[in-house]
């Protein structure tokens, strides 16, 4: 009808405006356009003042909800999106009646994402003040425990309180970023405080929980092995250049072993298929040759590294470990 609108058509957008106002006090906020909404409402940064400028230090995303109902994912694509989300992700629940904004971590996505994707996933906030680390129930229902922040309207004008709350958010953004980095390189583990309290930075000396997957699938392990090879090659050569020869030798032997043992996992990356030689391995091999027999040529480039691996495997303790006796012997 001309001259009229639906009652309360902007309930959700008003919640986003309230969240926008809070987060914009700590950095930049870019609302996602309605037609481009893919699961988050705000793309945010944290900034630090340096001179007359505010420099971006961290990135995170926020989904905003009116009320404290669960965040539900009901399709494979939705759940896969959550598990693969690459940056810190928080859920903000706005209680307009009580005038409060509660912000929750979503660490449970790291635990749930280690296992085959469920057909249904529910993340449920609580009204508690004291939170605990993520707990496993049935793989589909996870409590988000206590919020990391609970902000009232009066806090919005209290600069001292807002600075304290920013430090709390900074802690959780940094921790979530670390866990995202682990997941990105294929390491199936995550860390978080064993216990925490809303609006308080967890103590640095307090207990923390590390959960992980000890029996990954071939696909999951393949990603991790590929990243391990990359790290060993890069860091091993850096240690060689710094003069840490013993660490460089260990790295070269591990790299040689991984490339031979997990050739199938590495063939997807043209840099690490077996036809590609590592400059680190080649350089260390030449240095090893010159140290043992200056001026001589080995029968093949990696001869002495392979001899070291053979000697290592032949040591009594190593041989016993690699070839354990059965209980009946």
Secondary structure, 3 states (H helix, E strand, C coil): CCCCCCCCCCHHHHHHHHHHHHHCCCCCEEECCHHHCCCCCEEEEEEEEECCEEEEEEEEEEEEEECCCCEEECCHHHHHHHHHCCCEEEEEEEECCCCEEEEEECCHHHHHCCCCCCCCEEEECCCCCEEECCCCCCCCEEECCCCCEEEEHHHHHCHHHHHHHHHHHHHHHHHHHHHHHHHHCCCCEEEEECEEECCCCCCCCCCEEEEECCCCCHHHHHHHHHHHHHHHHHHHHHHHHCCCHHHHHHHHHHHHHHHHHCHHHHCCCHHHCCCCCCHHHHHHHHHHHHHHCCCCCCCCCCHHHHHHHHHHHHCHHHHHHHCCCCCCC
